[in-house]
Amino acid sequence: MEQLKDHLGRTFKTLRISLINTCNMACTYCSYSNEENQKNHTESKGKGLTAKELMNLIAQLHERLNFSTIRFTGGEPLLYKELPELIKGARKLGITDLNLTSNGLLLQKQVPALKAAGLTAINVSLDATDPLTFFMMGRRHGLDQTLKGIDAALNAGIAVKINSVIMKGMNHNQVIPLLKYAADQQIIIRFLEIMAMGHLHGKADEYFFSQSEMLQLISTQYRFSPIPRKQAATANYWQTEAGNIFGIIANESQPFCTDCDRLRLDVYGNIYGCLSNDQPIAIKGVSAPADLDRRLREALAQKQSIKFTGSKLSMLHIGG
C-alpha cells in the first residue's frame, strides 16, 4: 500500500497515545489551578476507551502506518491500570521502541511491571531540583518520590531522559541545578520552551524563556558544542566538555514542524496530526481502509508548515 505523505514528505512514524486525561499533579503550564485539576479528576468528556478497544485501534493504525515508536502519555499514564498490558500488546505487534512520559511520582513501585512488560525508555518531567520550586511548578509535593522513581528506572536498565519546562520568573533559575543533576546521573536532560497550550494559549509570552536565553545561562557555567539534529527530532542537542548531553525543545524560537512524524491518539479514540490543531478526528468504529486513510490524511493536513502556533487544547488531554 502506498505510504501516506503530505506535500513536505511528512508521514506518521511515531504514535503518541494519551491514555488518561487526569493527573496527580497540577502543573502551572498544564492546569489552571488546584481546583481545576480536581475537577478534571472527576469529570471527563464521556467514557474513554477500554484497554481492548485502544489496543485494537493501535493495531489498526500500525497495520497502515508501520510505526517505529509508541509513546504513552497522559494526563499521568501511570494512573492507567492497564498500562503494562498495552505495552505487552504493542510489543506483540513488533514495535520495540516503547516509551513513556511521566511525572515519576508513582514510578518507583511500577518499574518492575513496566520493565517486565517491555518498556524501553521513560521521559520524566522534572521542573526543579529545589523542593519549593518543584511545589510551585507542580502544585504538589513529591520531589523525593520523583527522584527515587528515576533511580529505580535506571537501576532496572530502563533508559531515562528528563524533560524540564522552563518558565521565566518561576523556574528559570533551576536550569543550572537541573543540568548538574542530569550530569551527575549521567542522563540526558531536555529543556522545553513554554508551549501556548490550553489556558496559556495567547498568554505564554509572559513566561517565555527562549532557547538563546537558556544557552546564555548555561554558558556561564559550561562550555559546550552543538550536535547535528536528527531527522524528525523535537530537540536540538549540545555536548559539554565533560561529555554530558543536554537538549532544548525550542518549539517557538526554532520550530521542528517541517519533518514532524508524530500522530496523536486520545483516550476517546480521536486522532490529531498536530498540537496546533484542537479539532479531533474520530477513528473509533472506523473499519473500512479507505475511510481510515481519509481520516489519516485529514490528520496529516493539520500539521503546520512552518511553526508551532498552539491551541486551546489542554496538555492534560493530549499529552506532550
C-alpha positions as CSV (number, residue, x, y, z in Angstrom):
1,M,0.0,0.0,0.0
2,E,1.2,3.5,-0.8
3,Q,2.9,5.3,2.1
4,L,0.9,8.3,3.4
5,K,2.8,11.5,2.7
6,D,2.0,15.2,2.5
7,H,3.5,18.0,0.3
8,L,6.6,18.2,2.6
9,G,7.1,14.5,2.5
10,R,5.9,14.1,6.1
11,T,4.3,10.9,7.3
12,F,3.4,9.3,10.6
13,K,6.0,7.0,12.2
14,T,5.6,7.8,15.9
15,L,2.3,7.3,17.7
16,R,1.8,9.2,21.0
17,I,-1.1,7.8,23.0
18,S,-2.9,9.9,25.7
19,L,-4.1,7.1,28.0
20,I,-5.9,9.2,30.5
21,N,-6.8,12.9,31.0
22,T,-6.4,13.0,34.8
23,C,-3.2,13.7,36.7
24,N,-1.8,13.5,40.3
25,M,-0.1,16.9,39.8
26,A,-1.4,20.3,38.7
27,C,1.5,21.8,36.8
28,T,1.1,25.6,36.1
29,Y,1.6,25.1,32.4
30,C,-1.0,22.4,32.1
31,S,-3.8,23.1,34.7
32,Y,-5.5,26.4,35.7
33,S,-5.4,25.7,39.4
34,N,-5.7,23.0,42.1
35,E,-9.5,23.3,41.8
36,E,-9.5,22.9,38.0
37,N,-7.2,19.9,38.3
38,Q,-9.5,18.3,40.9
39,K,-12.4,18.9,38.5
40,N,-10.5,17.1,35.8
41,H,-10.1,14.1,38.2
42,T,-13.9,13.7,38.5
43,E,-15.3,14.9,35.1
44,S,-14.4,13.9,31.6
45,K,-15.9,14.3,28.1
46,G,-17.7,11.0,28.1
47,K,-16.3,7.5,28.7
48,G,-12.9,6.7,27.4
49,L,-11.9,3.5,25.5
50,T,-11.3,0.3,27.2
51,A,-7.8,-1.2,27.0
52,K,-9.0,-3.7,24.5
53,E,-10.6,-1.0,22.3
54,L,-7.5,1.0,22.5
55,M,-5.3,-1.9,21.6
56,N,-7.5,-2.6,18.6
57,L,-7.0,1.0,17.4
58,I,-3.3,0.8,17.9
59,A,-3.1,-2.4,15.8
60,Q,-5.3,-0.9,13.1
61,L,-3.1,2.2,12.8
62,H,0.1,0.2,13.0
63,E,-1.0,-2.1,10.1
64,R,-1.5,1.0,7.9
65,L,1.4,3.2,9.1
66,N,4.1,0.7,10.4
67,F,5.1,2.8,13.5
68,S,8.7,2.8,14.6
69,T,7.9,4.2,18.1
70,I,5.0,4.4,20.5
71,R,5.0,6.8,23.4
72,F,2.4,6.5,26.2
73,T,1.4,9.9,27.7
74,G,-1.5,11.3,29.7
75,G,-2.5,13.1,31.9
76,E,-0.4,10.9,34.0
77,P,-0.1,7.5,32.3
78,L,1.0,5.6,35.5
79,L,-2.6,6.2,36.7
80,Y,-3.8,3.9,33.8
81,K,-4.0,0.5,35.4
82,E,-3.8,-1.5,32.1
83,L,-0.6,0.2,31.0
84,P,1.6,-3.0,31.3
85,E,-0.9,-4.9,29.2
86,L,-0.8,-2.2,26.5
87,I,3.0,-2.3,26.4
88,K,2.9,-6.0,26.0
89,G,0.3,-5.7,23.3
90,A,2.3,-3.2,21.3
91,R,5.4,-5.4,21.6
92,K,3.5,-8.3,20.1
93,L,2.8,-6.1,17.1
94,G,6.5,-5.9,16.5
95,I,7.0,-2.4,17.9
96,T,10.1,-2.5,20.1
97,D,10.7,1.2,20.8
98,L,8.1,1.7,23.6
99,N,8.4,4.9,25.6
100,L,6.6,6.6,28.5
101,T,6.3,10.2,29.6
102,S,5.5,10.5,33.3
103,N,5.9,12.9,36.3
104,G,7.5,10.0,38.1
105,L,5.5,10.2,41.4
106,L,4.3,6.6,41.0
107,L,7.3,5.3,39.1
108,Q,9.3,3.6,41.8
109,K,6.7,1.0,42.6
110,Q,5.7,0.4,39.0
111,V,9.2,0.0,37.5
112,P,9.3,-3.9,37.8
113,A,6.0,-4.3,36.0
114,L,6.9,-1.8,33.3
115,K,10.3,-3.5,32.7
116,A,8.7,-6.9,32.6
117,A,6.2,-5.7,30.0
118,G,8.9,-4.4,27.7
119,L,9.1,-0.7,28.3
120,T,12.4,0.6,26.8
121,A,12.6,4.3,27.9
122,I,11.0,6.9,30.2
123,N,10.9,10.6,29.9
124,V,10.4,12.0,33.4
125,S,9.0,15.5,33.8
126,L,11.1,17.3,36.4
127,D,11.0,21.1,36.5
128,A,13.1,21.8,39.6
129,T,15.6,20.1,42.0
130,D,14.6,22.6,44.7
131,P,11.6,21.3,46.7
132,L,9.9,24.7,47.0
133,T,10.2,25.4,43.3
134,F,9.1,21.9,42.5
135,F,5.9,22.6,44.5
136,M,5.4,26.0,42.9
137,M,5.6,24.4,39.4
138,G,3.6,21.3,40.1
139,R,1.3,22.4,43.0
140,R,2.2,19.1,44.6
141,H,4.9,17.9,46.9
142,G,6.8,14.8,45.8
143,L,10.3,15.7,44.6
144,D,11.8,12.8,46.6
145,Q,9.3,10.4,45.0
146,T,10.2,11.5,41.5
147,L,13.9,11.2,42.2
148,K,13.5,7.8,43.7
149,G,11.5,6.8,40.6
150,I,14.3,7.9,38.3
151,D,16.8,5.9,40.4
152,A,14.6,2.8,40.2
153,A,14.2,3.0,36.4
154,L,18.0,3.5,35.9
155,N,18.7,0.5,38.2
156,A,16.3,-1.6,36.2
157,G,18.1,-0.8,33.0
158,I,15.4,1.4,31.5
159,A,16.7,4.4,29.6
160,V,15.8,7.8,31.2
161,K,15.6,11.3,29.9
162,I,14.5,14.4,31.9
163,N,12.0,16.9,30.5
164,S,12.0,20.3,32.2
165,V,9.6,23.1,31.1
166,I,11.3,26.4,31.8
167,M,9.1,29.4,32.7
168,K,10.6,32.9,33.2
169,G,10.2,34.2,36.7
170,M,9.2,30.8,38.0
171,N,11.9,28.2,37.5
172,H,14.5,29.6,35.0
173,N,16.9,29.7,38.0
174,Q,16.7,25.9,38.0
175,V,18.4,25.4,34.6
176,I,21.9,25.0,36.1
177,P,20.8,22.8,39.0
178,L,18.8,20.6,36.7
179,L,21.7,20.3,34.3
180,K,24.1,19.4,37.1
181,Y,21.6,16.8,38.4
182,A,21.4,15.2,35.0
183,A,25.1,15.2,34.6
184,D,25.6,13.6,38.0
185,Q,23.1,10.9,37.0
186,Q,24.7,10.6,33.5
187,I,21.4,11.0,31.8
188,I,20.2,13.4,29.1
189,I,18.1,16.4,30.1
190,R,15.9,18.4,27.7
191,F,14.7,21.9,28.5
192,L,11.4,23.0,26.9
193,E,10.3,26.4,25.9
194,I,6.8,27.1,27.3
195,M,4.0,26.0,24.9
196,A,1.0,28.1,24.1
197,M,-1.5,25.3,25.0
198,G,-4.8,25.3,27.0
199,H,-5.1,28.1,29.4
200,L,-1.8,29.6,28.2
201,H,-2.9,29.9,24.6
202,G,-2.3,33.5,23.7
203,K,-0.7,34.2,27.1
204,A,2.6,32.2,27.1
205,D,4.8,35.2,26.3
206,E,4.7,36.3,29.9
207,Y,6.6,33.2,30.9
208,F,8.6,32.6,27.7
209,F,12.3,31.8,28.3
210,S,13.9,31.2,24.9
211,Q,16.5,28.7,23.7
212,S,19.0,31.6,23.3
213,E,18.4,32.7,26.9
214,M,18.9,29.1,28.1
215,L,22.1,28.7,26.2
216,Q,23.4,32.1,27.5
217,L,22.6,31.0,31.1
218,I,24.2,27.6,30.6
219,S,27.3,29.2,29.1
220,T,28.1,30.9,32.4
221,Q,28.9,27.6,33.9
222,Y,29.7,25.2,31.0
223,R,31.4,25.1,27.6
224,F,29.6,23.1,25.0
225,S,29.3,22.4,21.3
226,P,26.3,21.5,19.1
227,I,25.3,18.0,17.9
228,P,23.8,17.7,14.5
229,R,20.0,17.4,14.6
230,K,18.5,14.0,13.6
231,Q,15.5,13.7,11.2
232,A,12.2,14.4,13.0
233,A,13.8,15.2,16.3
234,T,12.0,17.5,18.6
235,A,15.1,18.8,20.4
236,N,18.4,20.5,19.5
237,Y,21.3,18.9,21.4
238,W,24.6,20.0,22.7
239,Q,27.5,18.3,24.5
240,T,29.5,19.8,27.3
241,E,33.3,19.5,27.5
242,A,32.7,16.8,30.2
243,G,30.7,14.7,27.7
244,N,27.3,15.3,29.1
245,I,24.4,15.9,26.6
246,F,21.6,18.3,27.0
247,G,18.8,19.3,24.6
248,I,16.4,22.2,24.1
249,I,12.9,21.7,22.6
250,A,12.5,25.2,21.1
251,N,9.0,24.9,19.6
252,E,8.7,28.6,19.4
253,S,12.1,30.0,18.6
254,Q,13.4,27.1,16.4
255,P,10.4,25.1,15.2
256,F,10.7,21.5,14.0
257,C,7.4,21.2,12.1
258,T,8.8,20.6,8.6
259,D,9.8,17.0,9.3
260,C,7.4,16.1,12.2
261,D,6.3,12.5,12.1
262,R,4.0,12.3,15.1
263,L,0.4,11.2,15.3
264,R,-1.6,11.6,18.5
265,L,-4.4,9.3,19.7
266,D,-6.5,10.4,22.7
267,V,-8.4,8.4,25.3
268,Y,-11.7,8.7,23.3
269,G,-10.5,7.3,20.0
270,N,-9.7,10.6,18.3
271,I,-6.5,11.4,16.4
272,Y,-4.7,14.7,16.0
273,G,-1.9,15.4,13.5
274,C,-0.6,18.4,15.4
275,L,-0.8,20.1,18.8
276,S,-1.6,23.3,17.0
277,N,-5.0,21.9,16.0
278,D,-7.7,21.2,18.5
279,Q,-10.1,19.6,16.1
280,P,-10.4,15.8,16.9
281,I,-10.8,13.3,14.1
282,A,-12.7,10.2,15.3
283,I,-11.4,6.8,14.2
284,K,-13.3,4.7,16.8
285,G,-15.6,2.3,14.9
286,V,-13.9,3.0,11.5
287,S,-13.2,-0.3,9.8
288,A,-13.0,0.4,6.0
289,P,-9.4,1.0,5.0
290,A,-10.4,3.8,2.6
291,D,-12.3,5.6,5.4
292,L,-9.3,5.3,7.8
293,D,-7.0,6.6,5.1
294,R,-9.2,9.6,4.5
295,R,-9.1,10.5,8.3
296,L,-5.4,10.0,8.4
297,R,-5.0,12.4,5.5
298,E,-7.1,14.9,7.5
299,A,-4.8,14.5,10.4
300,L,-1.7,14.9,8.2
301,A,-3.3,18.1,6.8
302,Q,-3.4,19.5,10.4
303,K,0.3,19.7,10.5
304,Q,1.8,23.2,10.4
305,S,4.1,24.0,7.5
306,I,6.4,26.5,9.3
307,K,5.9,26.8,13.1
308,F,4.0,25.7,16.1
309,T,1.1,28.1,17.0
310,G,-0.5,26.2,19.9
311,S,-4.2,25.7,20.6
312,K,-6.8,25.8,23.4
313,L,-6.4,22.0,23.7
314,S,-5.1,21.2,27.2
315,M,-1.9,19.3,27.6
316,L,-3.8,17.3,30.3
317,H,-6.0,15.9,27.5
318,I,-3.4,15.2,24.7
319,G,-0.1,14.9,26.4
320,G,3.3,16.4,25.3
